[in-house]
């Protein structure tokens, strides 16, 4: 497992349990602060699912009651967890010292990381913020 992900797990004090007998790639159980991961995921899938569930741990542990209150709240929380995951994957990518942000291609990034193309706008938004902050830092 990537040491950067391990660091997030430790910071959030989350327990990770691997199981074959679950019907989704992963679950976050807030009252236990535990993530259940499907044992059959490849390395890239595991990293993305784990980061998504860590997004729930980081953003929703204290207000998990709201998750099933309405479809809108459920959707909002899922989007926040997806954004957490995409931002972390992008942050890891941007750590490469040879990267030239002006040559970055959002679609290629998403495809190379097996992420949905629906994240294109968010990736471009995060990258624009990154360029703005590093250009004047």
Buried (B, 14 or more C-beta within 10 A) or exposed (E): EBEEBEEBBEEEEBEBEEEEEBEEBBBBBBEEEBBBBBEEBEEEBBBBBBBBBBBBBBBBBEEBEEBEEEEEBEEBBBEBBBBBBBBBBBEBBBEEEEEEEEEBEBEEBBEEBEBEEEBBEBBEBBBEEBBEEEEEE
